[in-house]
Amino acid sequence: MKKSERLNGVILLLKEHKRMTAKDLADYFEVSERTIYRDIDALSQLKVPIIAYEGLGGGYEISPDYFIPSIHLSPQESTILLMVLKMGSEIKIPNLSRSYDLIKSKIVNVLEKSYCDEVDTMLDKIHFYISKIEPIAYEEDIMISLLESIKINHRVKIIYSAPRNQQVTERVISIQQLFFEDGAWYISGYCHLRKEKRTFRIDRINSVEVLDEEALMVQALKSSTDKFQRTNFEILIKEDFYRVIKENEYMKNHEIVFCDEYITLNVTTKFVDKIFELALMYPDQFMILGPIEKISQLKSKIIKLNKIY
């Protein structure tokens, strides 16, 4: 990294993190603390208002009034942003998709013409296969209202259509999470009607209203009806197959209990369907040992499949 890029990086980090030590900065940029001291001196000579604090809890801060007039993006940084924007367009943030082209134009506008052509060719060959669900439509401005409720920590009142029983209900929700899963957007949190945690697909919300009431924050919300509740599995898996899948998302929280030709491990995951799928597809390499209720569910699936096929 060039010194000028590192100096700009120091300013941006201090603006973001408020206070950092020389060691923090040195670790981030992978340079010596002596180099950071020289960078701080150089910034001070350029009249950048950096404040040094000595002693325990000390470090460097930048005056909160300091304004960075413009952001210079290197070609590599622009490429990263354009790739992220392309992924963003594919996760279809409700009501905000029209902003992608405008943001892309702002980024491309500062690039050289020759590089723009190269980037367009590259982006045409990059795809993100992350959607298994294709919501038909979202209510107008629904995401803006949900984001506002989260920002000010207020409850929302929603009208929700449940496709399974075709019921339409009015709910008041204290939102705990807004997340994207398999192609659809969801909110989860405390449902004041059901008095427990519930998860709602946003494309099934007919209307949303931000209320004046402060959201209720309940720690460790759990519900037997929550699709995304985490489950603790005990798994027996062949060693070579374990090496293939150990870094996948559904194996993220796992602990090896015993290791031999077959490995016994504990896995905590919300991807219950994926665990079932592995057990059905690779029965000689991947076996579920517990919990009992999940084994019973899998047995029921196998019995139904056996009757059909």
C-alpha positions as CSV (number, residue, x, y, z in Angstrom):
1,M,0.0,0.0,0.0
2,K,1.3,3.5,-0.9
3,K,1.9,5.9,1.9
4,S,-0.8,8.3,0.6
5,E,-3.4,5.5,0.7
6,R,-2.3,4.6,4.2
7,L,-2.6,8.2,5.4
8,N,-6.1,8.4,4.0
9,G,-6.8,5.1,5.6
10,V,-5.7,6.4,9.0
11,I,-8.1,9.3,8.7
12,L,-11.0,7.1,7.8
13,L,-10.3,4.6,10.6
14,L,-10.1,7.3,13.2
15,K,-13.3,8.9,11.9
16,E,-15.0,5.5,12.1
17,H,-13.6,4.1,15.4
18,K,-13.2,7.4,17.3
19,R,-10.0,6.3,19.1
20,M,-7.3,3.8,18.1
21,T,-3.8,3.1,19.4
22,A,-0.7,3.0,17.3
23,K,-0.7,-0.8,17.7
24,D,-4.3,-1.0,16.5
25,L,-3.3,1.0,13.4
26,A,-0.1,-0.9,12.8
27,D,-1.9,-4.2,13.0
28,Y,-4.6,-3.0,10.6
29,F,-2.1,-1.8,8.0
30,E,0.5,-4.6,8.7
31,V,3.3,-2.1,9.3
32,S,5.4,-1.2,12.4
33,E,4.3,1.1,15.1
34,R,7.2,3.4,14.2
35,T,5.7,3.8,10.7
36,I,2.4,4.8,12.3
37,Y,4.1,7.4,14.4
38,R,5.7,8.8,11.2
39,D,2.3,8.8,9.5
40,I,0.7,10.7,12.5
41,D,3.5,13.3,12.3
42,A,2.9,13.6,8.5
43,L,-0.8,14.1,9.0
44,S,-0.2,16.7,11.7
45,Q,2.0,18.7,9.4
46,L,-0.8,18.6,6.8
47,K,-3.0,20.3,9.5
48,V,-5.2,17.2,10.1
49,P,-6.5,17.7,13.6
50,I,-5.3,14.5,15.3
51,I,-5.4,14.4,19.1
52,A,-3.0,12.2,21.0
53,Y,-4.0,10.7,24.5
54,E,-1.3,9.2,26.7
55,G,-1.6,6.6,29.4
56,L,-4.0,3.7,29.9
57,G,-6.9,4.0,27.5
58,G,-4.9,6.4,25.4
59,G,-4.5,6.5,21.7
60,Y,-5.3,8.8,18.7
61,E,-8.5,10.6,17.9
62,I,-9.5,13.0,15.1
63,S,-11.5,16.1,15.7
64,P,-15.2,15.3,15.1
65,D,-15.5,18.6,13.2
66,Y,-12.9,17.4,10.6
67,F,-14.6,17.1,7.2
68,I,-13.3,14.9,4.4
69,P,-14.4,16.8,1.3
70,S,-14.2,13.9,-1.2
71,I,-13.5,10.2,-1.4
72,H,-11.0,8.9,-3.9
73,L,-11.5,5.4,-5.0
74,S,-8.8,3.3,-6.5
75,P,-9.8,1.0,-9.5
76,Q,-9.6,-2.0,-7.1
77,E,-11.9,-0.3,-4.5
78,S,-14.3,0.7,-7.3
79,T,-14.4,-2.9,-8.5
80,I,-15.3,-4.2,-5.0
81,L,-18.1,-1.7,-4.7
82,L,-19.5,-2.5,-8.1
83,M,-19.4,-6.3,-7.3
84,V,-21.2,-5.6,-4.0
85,L,-23.8,-3.5,-5.8
86,K,-24.4,-6.3,-8.3
87,M,-25.0,-8.7,-5.4
88,G,-27.3,-6.1,-3.8
89,S,-29.4,-6.0,-6.9
90,E,-29.8,-9.8,-6.8
91,I,-31.0,-9.8,-3.2
92,K,-33.7,-7.4,-4.2
93,I,-34.0,-5.0,-1.3
94,P,-37.6,-3.9,-1.4
95,N,-38.4,-0.5,-2.8
96,L,-34.7,0.4,-3.2
97,S,-33.7,-1.5,-6.4
98,R,-34.0,1.7,-8.5
99,S,-31.1,3.2,-6.4
100,Y,-28.6,0.6,-7.7
101,D,-28.2,2.1,-11.1
102,L,-27.8,5.5,-9.7
103,I,-25.1,4.4,-7.2
104,K,-23.4,2.5,-10.0
105,S,-23.4,5.7,-12.2
106,K,-21.8,7.7,-9.4
107,I,-19.0,5.2,-9.0
108,V,-18.4,4.7,-12.8
109,N,-18.4,8.5,-13.3
110,V,-15.1,8.9,-11.5
111,L,-13.4,6.1,-13.4
112,E,-11.5,6.3,-16.6
113,K,-13.5,5.3,-19.7
114,S,-11.2,2.4,-20.6
115,Y,-11.5,0.9,-17.1
116,C,-15.3,1.3,-17.2
117,D,-15.5,-0.9,-20.3
118,E,-13.3,-3.6,-18.6
119,V,-15.5,-3.5,-15.5
120,D,-18.7,-3.9,-17.5
121,T,-17.3,-6.9,-19.3
122,M,-16.2,-8.4,-15.9
123,L,-19.5,-7.8,-14.2
124,D,-21.4,-9.5,-17.0
125,K,-19.5,-12.7,-16.0
126,I,-20.1,-12.5,-12.3
127,H,-23.2,-14.0,-10.7
128,F,-24.5,-14.6,-7.2
129,Y,-26.7,-17.7,-7.0
130,I,-28.2,-17.0,-3.6
131,S,-32.0,-17.0,-4.2
132,K,-34.2,-20.1,-3.8
133,I,-37.3,-18.0,-3.2
134,E,-38.7,-15.5,-5.6
135,P,-41.2,-13.1,-3.9
136,I,-43.7,-11.7,-6.3
137,A,-43.9,-8.1,-5.0
138,Y,-43.4,-5.9,-1.9
139,E,-45.7,-3.2,-0.7
140,E,-44.5,0.3,-1.6
141,D,-42.0,1.9,0.9
142,I,-42.3,-1.1,3.2
143,M,-38.5,-1.4,3.7
144,I,-38.2,2.3,4.4
145,S,-40.8,2.0,7.2
146,L,-39.1,-1.1,8.7
147,L,-35.7,0.5,8.7
148,E,-37.1,3.6,10.3
149,S,-38.7,1.6,13.1
150,I,-35.3,-0.2,13.7
151,K,-33.4,3.1,13.7
152,I,-35.6,4.8,16.3
153,N,-36.3,1.5,18.1
154,H,-40.1,1.7,17.8
155,R,-42.8,-1.0,17.4
156,V,-44.5,-1.6,14.1
157,K,-48.1,-2.6,13.4
158,I,-48.4,-4.9,10.4
159,I,-51.2,-6.6,8.5
160,Y,-49.9,-10.1,7.7
161,S,-51.2,-12.7,5.3
162,A,-50.3,-16.3,6.2
163,P,-50.5,-18.5,3.1
164,R,-50.9,-21.8,4.9
165,N,-54.3,-21.0,6.5
166,Q,-55.1,-18.0,4.3
167,Q,-55.6,-15.8,7.5
168,V,-55.0,-12.1,7.6
169,T,-54.1,-10.8,11.0
170,E,-53.0,-7.5,12.6
171,R,-49.8,-7.8,14.6
172,V,-47.7,-5.4,16.7
173,I,-44.0,-6.4,16.5
174,S,-40.9,-5.3,18.4
175,I,-38.4,-6.0,15.6
176,Q,-35.2,-7.8,16.7
177,Q,-33.8,-8.6,13.3
178,L,-34.2,-7.8,9.7
179,F,-32.5,-10.4,7.5
180,F,-32.3,-12.0,4.0
181,E,-32.6,-15.8,3.7
182,D,-32.7,-17.9,0.5
183,G,-34.1,-15.1,-1.6
184,A,-36.6,-13.5,0.7
185,W,-36.5,-10.7,3.3
186,Y,-37.8,-11.4,6.9
187,I,-38.3,-9.6,10.2
188,S,-38.2,-11.4,13.5
189,G,-38.9,-10.2,17.0
190,Y,-41.4,-10.2,19.8
191,C,-45.1,-10.5,18.6
192,H,-47.3,-8.7,21.1
193,L,-50.3,-10.7,19.9
194,R,-48.8,-14.2,20.4
195,K,-46.6,-13.1,23.3
196,E,-43.5,-14.9,21.8
197,K,-40.9,-14.6,19.1
198,R,-42.2,-14.9,15.5
199,T,-40.7,-14.5,12.1
200,F,-42.5,-12.8,9.2
201,R,-41.7,-12.8,5.5
202,I,-41.8,-9.2,4.3
203,D,-43.5,-9.9,1.0
204,R,-46.5,-11.2,3.0
205,I,-46.9,-8.0,4.9
206,N,-49.8,-6.0,3.4
207,S,-49.1,-2.8,5.3
208,V,-46.8,-1.5,8.0
209,E,-47.1,1.5,10.4
210,V,-44.4,2.7,12.7
211,L,-45.9,3.3,16.2
212,D,-45.0,5.8,18.8
213,E,-44.4,3.1,21.4
214,E,-40.8,2.0,22.1
215,A,-39.9,-1.5,21.0
216,L,-39.7,-4.2,23.7
217,M,-36.3,-5.8,23.7
218,V,-36.5,-9.4,25.0
219,Q,-33.2,-11.3,25.4
220,A,-32.7,-14.7,23.8
221,L,-36.2,-14.9,22.2
222,K,-37.3,-18.4,21.4
223,S,-40.3,-19.9,19.8
224,S,-41.3,-23.5,18.8
225,T,-42.8,-22.0,15.7
226,D,-39.7,-20.0,14.7
227,K,-38.4,-21.4,11.3
228,F,-34.9,-20.1,12.0
229,Q,-34.4,-21.4,15.6
230,R,-31.1,-23.1,16.1
231,T,-30.9,-26.8,16.8
232,N,-28.1,-28.8,18.5
233,F,-27.3,-31.9,16.5
234,E,-25.0,-34.8,17.3
235,I,-23.6,-36.1,14.1
236,L,-21.5,-39.1,13.0
237,I,-19.6,-38.3,9.8
238,K,-16.9,-40.0,7.8
239,E,-13.6,-38.2,8.1
240,D,-13.0,-37.6,4.3
241,F,-16.6,-36.2,4.0
242,Y,-16.1,-34.0,7.0
243,R,-13.1,-32.4,5.3
244,V,-15.3,-31.5,2.3
245,I,-18.1,-29.8,4.2
246,K,-16.5,-28.6,7.5
247,E,-16.2,-24.9,6.4
248,N,-19.8,-24.6,5.0
249,E,-22.2,-22.2,6.7
250,Y,-24.4,-24.9,8.3
251,M,-21.2,-26.4,9.9
252,K,-20.0,-23.1,11.2
253,N,-20.7,-23.8,14.9
254,H,-19.4,-27.3,15.4
255,E,-17.2,-29.1,17.9
256,I,-15.4,-32.4,17.5
257,V,-16.2,-34.9,20.3
258,F,-14.4,-37.9,19.0
259,C,-12.1,-38.5,16.0
260,D,-11.5,-41.7,14.2
261,E,-12.5,-43.0,10.7
262,Y,-15.9,-41.6,11.6
263,I,-16.0,-38.3,13.5
264,T,-18.5,-37.6,16.2
265,L,-19.3,-33.9,16.5
266,N,-21.9,-31.4,17.8
267,V,-23.3,-28.9,15.4
268,T,-25.5,-25.9,16.4
269,T,-27.3,-24.6,13.3
270,K,-30.5,-23.1,12.0
271,F,-30.2,-25.1,8.7
272,V,-32.2,-28.1,9.9
273,D,-33.3,-28.9,6.3
274,K,-29.7,-29.0,5.1
275,I,-28.8,-31.5,7.9
276,F,-31.7,-33.7,6.9
277,E,-30.7,-33.4,3.2
278,L,-27.2,-34.6,4.0
279,A,-28.5,-37.5,6.0
280,L,-30.8,-38.6,3.2
281,M,-28.3,-38.1,0.4
282,Y,-25.2,-39.6,2.1
283,P,-26.5,-42.2,4.6
284,D,-23.2,-44.1,4.6
285,Q,-21.2,-40.9,5.3
286,F,-23.4,-38.6,7.4
287,M,-25.7,-39.9,10.2
288,I,-27.8,-38.0,12.8
289,L,-27.4,-39.4,16.4
290,G,-29.5,-36.7,18.1
291,P,-31.6,-35.1,19.2
292,I,-34.3,-37.7,19.4
293,E,-37.1,-35.4,18.1
294,K,-35.2,-34.6,15.0
295,I,-34.4,-38.3,14.3
296,S,-38.2,-38.9,14.7
297,Q,-38.9,-36.2,12.2
298,L,-36.4,-37.7,9.7
299,K,-37.9,-41.1,10.2
300,S,-41.4,-39.7,9.4
301,K,-40.0,-38.2,6.2
302,I,-38.4,-41.5,5.2
303,I,-41.6,-43.5,5.8
304,K,-43.7,-41.0,3.7
305,L,-41.1,-41.2,0.9
306,N,-41.0,-45.0,1.1
307,K,-44.8,-45.1,0.6
308,I,-44.7,-42.7,-2.3
309,Y,-41.7,-44.2,-4.1
